[in-house]
Amino acid sequence: MQSIIQEDKTKCFLCGKNGYGDRLEEHHIFGGANRKNREKYGLKVYLCGNEHHRLSKSSVHQNADIANKLKRMAQFTAMTYYKWSEDDFRRIFGKSYI
């Protein structure tokens, strides 16, 4: 499924760069056992591979504040898009981030 959060997968969701010099990578916002559900419901974004995805202090895998902001935004977007309550979201993804 396409991302319900980011229509344009040719730009970094966080900075808007086009991946030239730092290849864009797909980031699934919710980890662990939620792989099947995050793909099913389109909860992913595209990020600059080194700067915003994996390696720098401002990347989602190195900075819990940024990762949590993305999780809250994704949860709110999913709840709005699918008309879920917070309990609905919690049943599918195991916890609420709001």
Secondary structure, DSSP 4 states (H G I P E B T S, - for coil): ---SS-S-TTS-TTT----TTS-EEEEESS-GGGHHHHHHTT-EEEEEIIIIIISSTTSTTT-HHHHHHHHHHHHHHHHHHHT--HHHHHHHHSS---
